[in-house]
Amino acid sequence: MVEIRTEKLLLRKALHDDLGAFHAILSDARAMAFWYRPPHEDLAVTQAWLADMIEIAPNIGEDFAVEFEGKLIGKAGLRKFPTIGLIFHPDVWGRGLASESLRPIIDRAFTEHGLPMIEADVDPRNESSLRLLSRLGFVETRRERRTSLAGDEWCDSVFLRAHSPHTKGH
Ligand SMILES: CC(C)(COP(=O)(O)OP(=O)(O)OC[C@H]1O[C@@H](n2cnc3c(N)ncnc32)[C@H](O)[C@@H]1OP(=O)(O)O)[C@@H](O)C(=O)NCCC(=O)NCCS
């Protein structure tokens, strides 16, 4: 898997050693407020999630661990083409780091992987994610109710798309 350096970030392959840092994010109620499942209570849940991420085959997806100042701060990528997803530790929100990580990922999805479009599935209450995706050129295509059950709470979805600048007709 390639490594990508942006101005402030390193995007790299996820490692089993990232378990503690990922668990700190995935067990945080703020980070998980609009995720498709409740905060991870057990390290074993994060361990299984991380193992899935490490094992993604290159023809299925490309999901990056994101480091800032030598520390793991989140993940961003396409766990399964063509759907994009990201989660960052709340300590680093509001600094443009999530946007900085997504720009090269989106570019690679269109150029290296040749995807005609990328899709995002966002909880309609997740305003910061909707703002971020809209800034990066994503446009809402449809809404659906009760798409995921996070614990005992049904969540709705806004689906957004960004189209490849290399595909004719868009
Ligand atoms: C979604 C998520 C990654 C967005 O993080 P974020 O830090 O708000 O996103 P950005 O990196 O784009 O930062 C944008 C904010 O930083 C501010 N900012 C500060 N310096 C900036 C800079 N140099 N460049 C860009 N934005 C900057 C922007 O004004 C913006 O603030 P605003 O949201 O109040 O308008 C984060 O909220 C998160 O991890 N949430 C939990 C998981 C989740 O919901 N994921 C989405 C599922 S689809």
The ligand as a Gaussian input file, in Angstrom:
#p B3LYP/6-31G(d) Opt

LIG

0 1
 C      -16.247000      14.330000      10.048000
 C      -14.961000      14.842000      10.696000
 C      -13.784000      14.032000      10.210000
 C      -14.789000      16.300000      10.299000
 O      -13.668000      16.828000      10.983000
 P      -13.307000      18.373000      10.857000
 O      -12.085000      18.612000      11.645000
 O      -14.520000      19.184000      11.170000
 O      -13.063000      18.516000       9.306000
 P      -12.036000      19.430000       8.521000
 O      -10.679000      18.867000       8.547000
 O      -12.615000      19.626000       7.169000
 O      -12.015000      20.771000       9.314000
 C      -12.995000      21.714000       9.000000
 C      -13.119000      22.713000      10.111000
 O      -11.816000      23.186000      10.485000
 C      -11.762000      24.610000      10.283000
 N      -10.388000      24.899000       9.862000
 C       -9.454000      25.451000      10.632000
 N       -8.300000      25.542000       9.968000
 C       -8.515000      25.052000       8.725000
 C       -7.703000      24.885000       7.580000
 N       -6.418000      25.240000       7.584000
 N       -8.252000      24.326000       6.479000
 C       -9.537000      23.944000       6.457000
 N      -10.364000      24.075000       7.537000
 C       -9.852000      24.635000       8.660000
 C      -12.838000      24.890000       9.269000
 O      -13.293000      26.218000       9.374000
 C      -13.921000      23.905000       9.660000
 O      -14.636000      24.361000      10.773000
 P      -16.238000      24.221000      10.803000
 O      -16.546000      22.739000      10.695000
 O      -16.583000      24.816000      12.118000
 O      -16.765000      24.935000       9.613000
 C      -15.029000      14.739000      12.242000
 O      -16.107000      15.508000      12.693000
 C      -15.194000      13.306000      12.740000
 O      -14.243000      12.524000      12.838000
 N      -16.431000      12.952000      13.115000
 C      -16.735000      11.630000      13.650000
 C      -16.801000      10.559000      12.595000
 C      -17.778000      10.879000      11.510000
 O      -18.865000      11.337000      11.788000
 N      -17.351000      10.623000      10.279000
 C      -18.149000      10.864000       9.103000
 C      -18.939000       9.682000       8.757000
 S      -19.491000       9.862000       7.069000

